[in-house]
Amino acid sequence: MIGIGIDISKNKSTVSAINDTGEIIMKPQEFKHSENELNKLIQWIKDQEDTVFVVMESTGHYHYPVLKKLYEEGVYVSVVNAYLMKKYGDIEIRKAKTDKKDAIRIAKYAIEKRFSLKKYEGEDEKYNDLKFLSRQYNQIVSIRVKAKIQFNNLLDEIMPGINKILTRTTGNSSKILYDFVEKYEHFDNIKRKGEQKFIKEYSAWSKKKGYRNGAVKALKIYELAQNSITTRSANNSTYIALKNCIKILRETEESSNSILTQMQTIAYTLPEYKIVRELKGVGDKLAPRLIAEIGDVRKFTSAKALNAYAGNDAPPHQSGQFEGTKRHISKRGSSSLRKVGYEIMMALKVTKPTEDNAVYEFMIKKESEGKAKNVAKMAALNKFLRIYYTRVMNLYKTL
């Protein structure tokens, strides 16, 4: 029995091997993430006459090249949560941290935990693509949120209150605001035109753009400009910052919509999409994101395991006569999945399903018991994920 520990780094890994007697049969050595280097490692593994268990930590995307190569060559490989490995290393009194020591530690883990290791079986390419796109979507939305904050702060200095007038309409309200700010740039520019000239000019511009109530809004905007106090001058520095903000907002909105469309296209081809889409609170935008964060539900042994993966579980805490009852969720799981789940709970609160809905009713019940609204939402999310698991697993059992 041989346990191989691989400590993953960027572009290279440190590898060590130990047999079941504790003897180090491969001293820690580095292998670059290249075809030639990894082929040498694979050949060494295949030359062993004993059973080999390869263990590596889940380290973002850095471990993918090694994992892919070993999996394609039919090597037994298990990917272990980095937190589990950290807790395993905490048993040592003298805690040292080097790549060589980590590789030996992982190899020891492979030997000691060989009966409970889970072999990596791969995952449908569609789920991998969805997860990849979901990460890209989250990053772009994060950039968009920061740009939106900067844009609003800038408007407070040059056009305070303008968004209250131009964003009351639904649909393309952001586009109206961006177009207007790009054209007029500052309240001082509006005031210099005079009331009649501005109203006439804005009415013609809004008609050309296809926006409604041009004359009425023009009067409101002019009155707002006259009564507002601007704190930043109308100069090139202001205009450059303003145009850059709008450019980022437009591009991130287009990019996020494009990614979401691709996610919807992929998710639509999965068997569970129709069932997921039928769940209350899950719309066209949330369905592909939810499937992307959960992945193939068959990899979970139970609904409880799915909640644990989301970090939405409350592990029991008991000692002697004491048993904890007021427990918080662990948050040791996918924060992205919890975020999507929270958005689904928010959608339920807004839509308020009229027909019987176990999740919504459970959330309202918890709120009526005095639970904080966020606590009630996460409790309802726990129930939602259990329903999700049951329905999707039942689907796959019938296929």
Rosetta blueprint (number, residue, H / E / L):
1 M L
2 I E
3 G E
4 I E
5 G E
6 I E
7 D E
8 I E
9 S L
10 K L
11 N L
12 K E
13 S E
14 T E
15 V E
16 S E
17 A E
18 I E
19 N E
20 D L
21 T L
22 G L
23 E L
24 I E
25 I E
26 M E
27 K E
28 P E
29 Q E
30 E E
31 F E
32 K E
33 H L
34 S L
35 E H
36 N H
37 E H
38 L H
39 N H
40 K H
41 L H
42 I H
43 Q H
44 W H
45 I H
46 K H
47 D H
48 Q L
49 E L
50 D L
51 T L
52 V E
53 F E
54 V E
55 V E
56 M E
57 E E
58 S L
59 T L
60 G L
61 H L
62 Y L
63 H L
64 Y H
65 P H
66 V H
67 L H
68 K H
69 K H
70 L H
71 Y H
72 E H
73 E L
74 G L
75 V L
76 Y L
77 V E
78 S E
79 V E
80 V E
81 N L
82 A H
83 Y H
84 L H
85 M H
86 K H
87 K H
88 Y H
89 G H
90 D L
91 I L
92 E L
93 I L
94 R L
95 K L
96 A L
97 K L
98 T L
99 D H
100 K H
101 K H
102 D H
103 A H
104 I H
105 R H
106 I H
107 A H
108 K H
109 Y H
110 A H
111 I H
112 E H
113 K L
114 R L
115 F L
116 S L
117 L L
118 K L
119 K L
120 Y L
121 E L
122 G L
123 E L
124 D L
125 E H
126 K H
127 Y H
128 N H
129 D H
130 L H
131 K H
132 F H
133 L H
134 S H
135 R H
136 Q H
137 Y H
138 N H
139 Q H
140 I H
141 V H
142 S H
143 I H
144 R H
145 V H
146 K H
147 A H
148 K H
149 I H
150 Q H
151 F H
152 N H
153 N H
154 L H
155 L H
156 D H
157 E H
158 I H
159 M L
160 P L
161 G L
162 I H
163 N H
164 K H
165 I H
166 L H
167 T L
168 R L
169 T L
170 T L
171 G L
172 N L
173 S H
174 S H
175 K H
176 I H
177 L H
178 Y H
179 D H
180 F H
181 V H
182 E H
183 K H
184 Y H
185 E L
186 H L
187 F H
188 D H
189 N H
190 I H
191 K H
192 R H
193 K H
194 G L
195 E H
196 Q H
197 K H
198 F H
199 I H
200 K H
201 E H
202 Y H
203 S H
204 A H
205 W H
206 S H
207 K H
208 K H
209 K H
210 G L
211 Y L
212 R L
213 N L
214 G H
215 A H
216 V H
217 K H
218 A H
219 L H
220 K H
221 I H
222 Y H
223 E H
224 L H
225 A H
226 Q H
227 N H
228 S L
229 I L
230 T L
231 T L
232 R L
233 S L
234 A L
235 N L
236 N H
237 S H
238 T H
239 Y H
240 I H
241 A H
242 L H
243 K H
244 N H
245 C H
246 I H
247 K H
248 I H
249 L H
250 R H
251 E H
252 T H
253 E H
254 E H
255 S H
256 S H
257 N H
258 S H
259 I H
260 L H
261 T H
262 Q H
263 M H
264 Q H
265 T H
266 I H
267 A H
268 Y H
269 T L
270 L L
271 P L
272 E L
273 Y H
274 K H
275 I H
276 V H
277 R H
278 E H
279 L L
280 K L
281 G L
282 V L
283 G L
284 D L
285 K L
286 L H
287 A H
288 P H
289 R H
290 L H
291 I H
292 A H
293 E H
294 I H
295 G L
296 D L
297 V H
298 R H
299 K H
300 F L
301 T L
302 S L
303 A H
304 K H
305 A H
306 L H
307 N H
308 A H
309 Y H
310 A L
311 G L
312 N L
313 D L
314 A L
315 P L
316 P L
317 H L
318 Q E
319 S E
320 G L
321 Q L
322 F E
323 E E
324 G L
325 T L
326 K L
327 R L
328 H L
329 I L
330 S L
331 K L
332 R L
333 G L
334 S L
335 S H
336 S H
337 L H
338 R H
339 K H
340 V H
341 G H
342 Y H
343 E H
344 I H
345 M H
346 M H
347 A H
348 L H
349 K H
350 V H
351 T H
352 K L
353 P L
354 T L
355 E L
356 D L
357 N L
358 A H
359 V H
360 Y H
361 E H
362 F H
363 M H
364 I H
365 K H
366 K H
367 E H
368 S H
369 E L
370 G L
371 K L
372 A L
373 K H
374 N H
375 V H
376 A H
377 K H
378 M H
379 A H
380 A H
381 L H
382 N H
383 K H
384 F H
385 L H
386 R H
387 I H
388 Y H
389 Y H
390 T H
391 R H
392 V H
393 M H
394 N H
395 L H
396 Y H
397 K H
398 T H
399 L L
